[in-house]
Amino acid sequence: VIFWNVVYTIVGMYVNVNILPPEFVQPFLIYQLWSITILLILSHSMAKSVRLDLGREVEASMLRGESSGSWGLLDMVCDVVVPLDERLMIHDVSERFSALVTMQGGSMLGAKLQ
């Protein structure tokens, strides 16, 4: 897309230089060159931003995959796995933990560990 915009601008510059009066040629050429420069800078920065976002998304996906793999391994090895947040509060519902602690299977979501 950018390539065709640049080609269109260059062709337009060539045609308009032959049509425009001489006093308008220099401002027109400067305007066209600035337009091409700004277009190229914006397209480069957007492409870089998309690459960075894609890289972050891939990294987050890989981390989620590693996390789910470790949770799966813990779930196989341990009787109960309880996810906690930074305040040591139960972060996610764990039915097996609730059943183990209360012997009735009620939810312990948000309960603080002592």
Biotite code that builds the C-alpha atoms (Angstrom):
import biotite.structure as struc

atoms = struc.array([
    struc.Atom([0.000, 0.000, 0.000], chain_id="A", res_id=1, res_name="VAL", atom_name="CA", element="C"),
    struc.Atom([2.739, 2.426, 0.927], chain_id="A", res_id=2, res_name="ILE", atom_name="CA", element="C"),
    struc.Atom([4.667, 1.607, -2.233], chain_id="A", res_id=3, res_name="PHE", atom_name="CA", element="C"),
    struc.Atom([1.666, 2.518, -4.394], chain_id="A", res_id=4, res_name="TRP", atom_name="CA", element="C"),
    struc.Atom([1.104, 5.728, -2.424], chain_id="A", res_id=5, res_name="ASN", atom_name="CA", element="C"),
    struc.Atom([4.700, 6.744, -3.073], chain_id="A", res_id=6, res_name="VAL", atom_name="CA", element="C"),
    struc.Atom([4.404, 5.869, -6.796], chain_id="A", res_id=7, res_name="VAL", atom_name="CA", element="C"),
    struc.Atom([1.142, 7.821, -7.023], chain_id="A", res_id=8, res_name="TYR", atom_name="CA", element="C"),
    struc.Atom([2.743, 10.834, -5.340], chain_id="A", res_id=9, res_name="THR", atom_name="CA", element="C"),
    struc.Atom([5.793, 10.770, -7.616], chain_id="A", res_id=10, res_name="ILE", atom_name="CA", element="C"),
    struc.Atom([3.644, 10.489, -10.748], chain_id="A", res_id=11, res_name="VAL", atom_name="CA", element="C"),
    struc.Atom([1.403, 13.261, -9.432], chain_id="A", res_id=12, res_name="GLY", atom_name="CA", element="C"),
    struc.Atom([4.440, 15.432, -8.787], chain_id="A", res_id=13, res_name="MET", atom_name="CA", element="C"),
    struc.Atom([5.714, 14.894, -12.338], chain_id="A", res_id=14, res_name="TYR", atom_name="CA", element="C"),
    struc.Atom([2.330, 15.690, -13.915], chain_id="A", res_id=15, res_name="VAL", atom_name="CA", element="C"),
    struc.Atom([1.648, 18.717, -11.710], chain_id="A", res_id=16, res_name="ASN", atom_name="CA", element="C"),
    struc.Atom([5.127, 20.188, -12.201], chain_id="A", res_id=17, res_name="VAL", atom_name="CA", element="C"),
    struc.Atom([4.385, 20.410, -15.913], chain_id="A", res_id=18, res_name="ASN", atom_name="CA", element="C"),
    struc.Atom([0.920, 21.920, -15.340], chain_id="A", res_id=19, res_name="ILE", atom_name="CA", element="C"),
    struc.Atom([1.483, 24.302, -12.411], chain_id="A", res_id=20, res_name="LEU", atom_name="CA", element="C"),
    struc.Atom([2.753, 27.843, -12.813], chain_id="A", res_id=21, res_name="PRO", atom_name="CA", element="C"),
    struc.Atom([6.462, 28.151, -11.915], chain_id="A", res_id=22, res_name="PRO", atom_name="CA", element="C"),
    struc.Atom([5.851, 29.984, -8.617], chain_id="A", res_id=23, res_name="GLU", atom_name="CA", element="C"),
    struc.Atom([3.785, 27.045, -7.276], chain_id="A", res_id=24, res_name="PHE", atom_name="CA", element="C"),
    struc.Atom([6.204, 24.290, -8.298], chain_id="A", res_id=25, res_name="VAL", atom_name="CA", element="C"),
    struc.Atom([8.669, 24.601, -5.426], chain_id="A", res_id=26, res_name="GLN", atom_name="CA", element="C"),
    struc.Atom([6.021, 24.725, -2.606], chain_id="A", res_id=27, res_name="PRO", atom_name="CA", element="C"),
    struc.Atom([4.182, 21.840, -4.250], chain_id="A", res_id=28, res_name="PHE", atom_name="CA", element="C"),
    struc.Atom([7.336, 19.717, -4.443], chain_id="A", res_id=29, res_name="LEU", atom_name="CA", element="C"),
    struc.Atom([8.231, 20.492, -0.823], chain_id="A", res_id=30, res_name="ILE", atom_name="CA", element="C"),
    struc.Atom([4.692, 19.568, 0.267], chain_id="A", res_id=31, res_name="TYR", atom_name="CA", element="C"),
    struc.Atom([4.847, 16.301, -1.661], chain_id="A", res_id=32, res_name="GLN", atom_name="CA", element="C"),
    struc.Atom([8.268, 15.371, -0.266], chain_id="A", res_id=33, res_name="LEU", atom_name="CA", element="C"),
    struc.Atom([7.139, 16.098, 3.299], chain_id="A", res_id=34, res_name="TRP", atom_name="CA", element="C"),
    struc.Atom([4.012, 14.018, 2.704], chain_id="A", res_id=35, res_name="SER", atom_name="CA", element="C"),
    struc.Atom([6.082, 11.051, 1.520], chain_id="A", res_id=36, res_name="ILE", atom_name="CA", element="C"),
    struc.Atom([8.482, 11.431, 4.459], chain_id="A", res_id=37, res_name="THR", atom_name="CA", element="C"),
    struc.Atom([5.677, 11.576, 7.022], chain_id="A", res_id=38, res_name="ILE", atom_name="CA", element="C"),
    struc.Atom([3.925, 8.621, 5.387], chain_id="A", res_id=39, res_name="LEU", atom_name="CA", element="C"),
    struc.Atom([7.089, 6.521, 5.510], chain_id="A", res_id=40, res_name="LEU", atom_name="CA", element="C"),
    struc.Atom([7.832, 7.450, 9.138], chain_id="A", res_id=41, res_name="ILE", atom_name="CA", element="C"),
    struc.Atom([4.272, 6.670, 10.247], chain_id="A", res_id=42, res_name="LEU", atom_name="CA", element="C"),
    struc.Atom([4.212, 3.368, 8.400], chain_id="A", res_id=43, res_name="SER", atom_name="CA", element="C"),
    struc.Atom([7.570, 2.370, 9.885], chain_id="A", res_id=44, res_name="HIS", atom_name="CA", element="C"),
    struc.Atom([6.477, 3.241, 13.425], chain_id="A", res_id=45, res_name="SER", atom_name="CA", element="C"),
    struc.Atom([3.168, 1.403, 13.014], chain_id="A", res_id=46, res_name="MET", atom_name="CA", element="C"),
    struc.Atom([4.922, -1.689, 11.660], chain_id="A", res_id=47, res_name="ALA", atom_name="CA", element="C"),
    struc.Atom([7.350, -1.603, 14.584], chain_id="A", res_id=48, res_name="LYS", atom_name="CA", element="C"),
    struc.Atom([4.467, -1.211, 17.032], chain_id="A", res_id=49, res_name="SER", atom_name="CA", element="C"),
    struc.Atom([2.636, -4.178, 15.509], chain_id="A", res_id=50, res_name="VAL", atom_name="CA", element="C"),
    struc.Atom([5.790, -6.310, 15.715], chain_id="A", res_id=51, res_name="ARG", atom_name="CA", element="C"),
    struc.Atom([6.296, -5.345, 19.380], chain_id="A", res_id=52, res_name="LEU", atom_name="CA", element="C"),
    struc.Atom([2.651, -6.090, 20.225], chain_id="A", res_id=53, res_name="ASP", atom_name="CA", element="C"),
    struc.Atom([2.849, -9.420, 18.437], chain_id="A", res_id=54, res_name="LEU", atom_name="CA", element="C"),
    struc.Atom([6.062, -10.273, 20.282], chain_id="A", res_id=55, res_name="GLY", atom_name="CA", element="C"),
    struc.Atom([4.462, -9.429, 23.649], chain_id="A", res_id=56, res_name="ARG", atom_name="CA", element="C"),
    struc.Atom([1.411, -11.510, 22.771], chain_id="A", res_id=57, res_name="GLU", atom_name="CA", element="C"),
    struc.Atom([3.545, -14.507, 21.818], chain_id="A", res_id=58, res_name="VAL", atom_name="CA", element="C"),
    struc.Atom([5.586, -14.159, 25.017], chain_id="A", res_id=59, res_name="GLU", atom_name="CA", element="C"),
    struc.Atom([2.438, -13.916, 27.153], chain_id="A", res_id=60, res_name="ALA", atom_name="CA", element="C"),
    struc.Atom([0.992, -16.949, 25.399], chain_id="A", res_id=61, res_name="SER", atom_name="CA", element="C"),
    struc.Atom([4.170, -18.901, 26.077], chain_id="A", res_id=62, res_name="MET", atom_name="CA", element="C"),
    struc.Atom([4.125, -17.859, 29.734], chain_id="A", res_id=63, res_name="LEU", atom_name="CA", element="C"),
    struc.Atom([0.471, -18.882, 30.054], chain_id="A", res_id=64, res_name="ARG", atom_name="CA", element="C"),
    struc.Atom([1.382, -22.234, 28.510], chain_id="A", res_id=65, res_name="GLY", atom_name="CA", element="C"),
    struc.Atom([4.223, -22.702, 30.992], chain_id="A", res_id=66, res_name="GLU", atom_name="CA", element="C"),
    struc.Atom([1.969, -21.697, 33.869], chain_id="A", res_id=67, res_name="SER", atom_name="CA", element="C"),
    struc.Atom([-0.805, -24.065, 32.845], chain_id="A", res_id=68, res_name="SER", atom_name="CA", element="C"),
    struc.Atom([1.767, -26.831, 32.411], chain_id="A", res_id=69, res_name="GLY", atom_name="CA", element="C"),
    struc.Atom([3.124, -26.317, 35.922], chain_id="A", res_id=70, res_name="SER", atom_name="CA", element="C"),
    struc.Atom([-0.413, -26.172, 37.345], chain_id="A", res_id=71, res_name="TRP", atom_name="CA", element="C"),
    struc.Atom([-1.247, -29.400, 35.551], chain_id="A", res_id=72, res_name="GLY", atom_name="CA", element="C"),
    struc.Atom([1.862, -31.066, 36.963], chain_id="A", res_id=73, res_name="LEU", atom_name="CA", element="C"),
    struc.Atom([1.073, -29.828, 40.477], chain_id="A", res_id=74, res_name="LEU", atom_name="CA", element="C"),
    struc.Atom([-2.513, -31.006, 40.086], chain_id="A", res_id=75, res_name="ASP", atom_name="CA", element="C"),
    struc.Atom([-1.321, -34.497, 39.163], chain_id="A", res_id=76, res_name="MET", atom_name="CA", element="C"),
    struc.Atom([1.206, -34.749, 42.009], chain_id="A", res_id=77, res_name="VAL", atom_name="CA", element="C"),
    struc.Atom([-0.632, -32.979, 44.852], chain_id="A", res_id=78, res_name="CYS", atom_name="CA", element="C"),
    struc.Atom([-3.979, -33.724, 46.437], chain_id="A", res_id=79, res_name="ASP", atom_name="CA", element="C"),
    struc.Atom([-4.925, -30.038, 46.481], chain_id="A", res_id=80, res_name="VAL", atom_name="CA", element="C"),
    struc.Atom([-3.552, -27.003, 44.622], chain_id="A", res_id=81, res_name="VAL", atom_name="CA", element="C"),
    struc.Atom([-4.639, -23.590, 45.893], chain_id="A", res_id=82, res_name="VAL", atom_name="CA", element="C"),
    struc.Atom([-3.786, -20.477, 43.833], chain_id="A", res_id=83, res_name="PRO", atom_name="CA", element="C"),
    struc.Atom([-3.106, -17.443, 46.066], chain_id="A", res_id=84, res_name="LEU", atom_name="CA", element="C"),
    struc.Atom([-2.752, -13.757, 45.216], chain_id="A", res_id=85, res_name="ASP", atom_name="CA", element="C"),
    struc.Atom([-0.150, -11.344, 46.595], chain_id="A", res_id=86, res_name="GLU", atom_name="CA", element="C"),
    struc.Atom([-2.189, -10.855, 49.821], chain_id="A", res_id=87, res_name="ARG", atom_name="CA", element="C"),
    struc.Atom([-2.288, -14.637, 50.362], chain_id="A", res_id=88, res_name="LEU", atom_name="CA", element="C"),
    struc.Atom([-6.002, -14.713, 49.608], chain_id="A", res_id=89, res_name="MET", atom_name="CA", element="C"),
    struc.Atom([-7.459, -17.565, 47.569], chain_id="A", res_id=90, res_name="ILE", atom_name="CA", element="C"),
    struc.Atom([-7.322, -16.396, 43.968], chain_id="A", res_id=91, res_name="HIS", atom_name="CA", element="C"),
    struc.Atom([-9.339, -19.062, 42.181], chain_id="A", res_id=92, res_name="ASP", atom_name="CA", element="C"),
    struc.Atom([-12.050, -21.541, 43.107], chain_id="A", res_id=93, res_name="VAL", atom_name="CA", element="C"),
    struc.Atom([-10.623, -24.861, 44.252], chain_id="A", res_id=94, res_name="SER", atom_name="CA", element="C"),
    struc.Atom([-13.381, -27.374, 44.886], chain_id="A", res_id=95, res_name="GLU", atom_name="CA", element="C"),
    struc.Atom([-10.998, -30.040, 46.174], chain_id="A", res_id=96, res_name="ARG", atom_name="CA", element="C"),
    struc.Atom([-9.523, -27.623, 48.741], chain_id="A", res_id=97, res_name="PHE", atom_name="CA", element="C"),
    struc.Atom([-12.993, -26.554, 49.864], chain_id="A", res_id=98, res_name="SER", atom_name="CA", element="C"),
    struc.Atom([-14.037, -30.171, 50.236], chain_id="A", res_id=99, res_name="ALA", atom_name="CA", element="C"),
    struc.Atom([-10.843, -31.002, 52.150], chain_id="A", res_id=100, res_name="LEU", atom_name="CA", element="C"),
    struc.Atom([-11.085, -28.068, 54.584], chain_id="A", res_id=101, res_name="VAL", atom_name="CA", element="C"),
    struc.Atom([-14.822, -27.831, 55.186], chain_id="A", res_id=102, res_name="THR", atom_name="CA", element="C"),
    struc.Atom([-15.777, -31.429, 54.474], chain_id="A", res_id=103, res_name="MET", atom_name="CA", element="C"),
    struc.Atom([-18.893, -30.082, 52.770], chain_id="A", res_id=104, res_name="GLN", atom_name="CA", element="C"),
    struc.Atom([-17.655, -28.778, 49.405], chain_id="A", res_id=105, res_name="GLY", atom_name="CA", element="C"),
    struc.Atom([-18.652, -25.063, 49.789], chain_id="A", res_id=106, res_name="GLY", atom_name="CA", element="C"),
    struc.Atom([-16.621, -22.418, 47.964], chain_id="A", res_id=107, res_name="SER", atom_name="CA", element="C"),
    struc.Atom([-13.755, -20.726, 49.810], chain_id="A", res_id=108, res_name="MET", atom_name="CA", element="C"),
    struc.Atom([-13.179, -18.016, 47.190], chain_id="A", res_id=109, res_name="LEU", atom_name="CA", element="C"),
    struc.Atom([-11.717, -14.909, 48.860], chain_id="A", res_id=110, res_name="GLY", atom_name="CA", element="C"),
    struc.Atom([-10.997, -16.635, 52.168], chain_id="A", res_id=111, res_name="ALA", atom_name="CA", element="C"),
    struc.Atom([-7.776, -15.498, 53.876], chain_id="A", res_id=112, res_name="LYS", atom_name="CA", element="C"),
    struc.Atom([-5.297, -18.138, 54.995], chain_id="A", res_id=113, res_name="LEU", atom_name="CA", element="C"),
    struc.Atom([-4.190, -17.817, 58.627], chain_id="A", res_id=114, res_name="GLN", atom_name="CA", element="C"),
])
